[in-house]
Amino acid sequence: MSVVNITDSLNINSRTVQRRPAFVMVLLAIFFSMLALIPPAFVVIIGFDTGWETVKALIFRPRVAELLINTLLLVAIAVPLSVAVGTLLAWLTERTTLAGRRIWSMLAVAPLAIPAFVQSYAWVSAVPSIHGLSAGVFLSVLAYYPFIYLPVAAVLRRLDPTLEDVAASLGTPPWAVFFRIVLPQLKLAIWGGALLVTLHLLAEYGLYAMIRFDTFTTAIYDQFQSTFSGPAANMLAGVLALCCLVFLTLEGVTRGKARYARVGAGSPREQNRLHLNVPLSVLGQLFSLTVILLALVVPLAVLFRWLWLGGIENWNHADLWLSLRQTLLLASGGALLIILAGVPIAWLSVRHPRPLFRVLEACNYFTSSLPGIVVALALVTVTINYMRPIYQTEITLFLAYLLMFTPRALINLRAGIAQAPVELENVARSLGKTQAQAICSITLRLAAPGAAAGAALVFLGITNELTATLLLSPLGTRTLSTGFWALTSEIDYVAAAPYALLMILISLPLTGILYVQSQKLAGL
């Protein structure tokens, strides 16, 4: 009888605990989510303050039309090509008998370890004449196709082949089975990867500046450098933010609500791999080899050539090791700050999934979709006008990182907290601990692996971030990315090579983690 009473008491206590979220958690979540609204609010307010006549003069002009055409052409060509390359590579490595497919799958992910502006640096130093839209499309596909490959390959591993077998038994040819059965089940993965590629194309600065291809991001930076946060730069930032919103909305509307999951009895059997005859096998090998050569081998070969020409003396510069130290300090501090800021938002969204808390979480996702240069421009304007003491200090730089990279932490924190049983929190409360103590001593300890994964993603994002760091870093601050950019701007490719190699070496562990996680999704 006493056991029943204790159980009933715990159940009542559990319902009471779940009905009342921690007040401190709510306040912190509101505070950090309100900070996330600074860039969108800046875009809106600056438009009203500028006045319609000025806005019209700054936006409706040939230069903006040229930038818009460049941006739309870049997205319209590069995104479908990235989808085609990533999907075909995923199909070859996951659903065919292609020789060495495990090696090809690892190599297909490896270009993620090379920052896009390093990819551009390698190709420009190898082929100095490369420039314009065609170069932008070419380099964008090489840099970003892995964002398509990873989710598509993960889905292909998990698909139940029953539907394909039924279609084949009815006489449907293999190519029709792929387009009618397999491809529709890849829609969510392709749409998500395509959105990620699109947002990277809108935000990228270094890749396009190096090949002299004008986009909104390069134009905003140039305008800021010449007029120091003048109305023209602000209006271009507004147009760029609007483009991001349009693509986010388009992805949300077109992806649909369909879900593809096996719900029948038993477990799905192993995938049937399509046997490739000799001609198709040769074509598959040539395609895989070509992609890896262009995206991985050429950049690394060029980089090591510059390292060889520079010799050991190239590593003796004090600025290089200062940049490495400051990069590690900023990335470590930023990762810690963002994880701590993400805990209350993630905890509320998991433990108390109410509309208000979902809105708070969505604020962070929307702001992170804005290009870093828009976030930086907003913070420059706000700090100059209202918070001058923190202008061009580490505080502003960390705030930019917080606004840009919080979703990387939230995704992993949510997964970790969801796997920590809420009953353990409630038992700790029933034993006299406060809610904050229960969260810290029970939930966060169990969610530590997810927090560590989120911190690693944030760490790598900060390490390779360029535009916001260029605009907001205090005088004397030099990261690997900004140091690399300063040297390449002076056409000193030899001195820039060690900076590029160190960024790649820091990025390699994350690339390995991403590959391992994609394997775990399929239970491999």
Secondary structure, 3 states (H helix, E strand, C coil): CHHHHHHHHHHHHHHHHHHCCCHHHHHHHHHHHHHHCHHHHHHHHHHHHHCHHHHHHHHCCHHHHHHHHHHHHHHHHHHHHHHHHHHHHHHHHHHECCCCHHHHHHHHHHHHHCCHHHHHHHHHHHCCCCCHHHHHHHHHHHHHCHHHHHHHHHHHHHCCCHHHHHHHHCCCCHHHHHHHHHHHHCHHHHHHHHHHHHHHHHHCCHHHHHCCCCCHHHHHHHHHHHHCCCHHHHHHHHHHHHHHHHHHHHHHHHCCCCCCCCCCCCCCCCCCCECCCHHHHHHHHHHHHHHHHHHHHHHHHHHHHHHHHHCHHHHCCHHHHHHHHHHHHHHHHHHHHHHHHHHHHHHHHHHCCCHHHHHHHHHHHHHHCCCHHHHHHHHHHHHHHHCHHHCCCHHHHHHHHHHHHHHHHHHHHHHHHHCCCHHHHHHHHHCCCCHHHHHHHHHHHHCHHHHHHHHHHHHHHHHHCCHHHHHHCCCCCCCHHHHHHHHHHCCCHHHHHHHHHHHHHHHHHHHHHHHHHHHHHCCC
